[in-house]
């Protein structure tokens, strides 16, 4: 499985990467915002899954999600919103916009494993 980890916090990406590695996933690309992530997604397909932060500079997670879902080339890419936004309305908005799942930070490796579907 190839994963794209998108978060503007280097520390958060490092923590998440360690958790993902502990699940046996080692093919991980990283991006610090949605615009960078879009470039990495386009140039590194196939990517199976994106762990996507909501609040980022340049292009936030929702803008990235909507852009990806509007492009048929990425129809098979699973997107998990991975954010501190825990309000029910935010969860609903993300799922309606095409997120496959939603996980609230901070989370455990077990919770991540469940959301990924391993």
C-alpha angles and dihedrals in degrees: 000000000000116000134191114210113202120188133127091222113085089198092053091048090051092050092046092046090054090050092047091048089053087060090057097258110129104156097090129155121192136211132178098213142008095266093054089044092053090054092048091047092052095047099040106046132178094064113161101195142013123205100204131195116211104212112057137133125253095017119012126214096263093052089049092047093050092047092050093046091051091059117076090205088074099042093117096048111108115219123201115189105223108188150128089243101110103161112123091233090057092050090050091047092052094048092047089050091057108273111148093210144351133224127182121224130270097045138162126245087247092056090048092049090053093049092047090050100235 
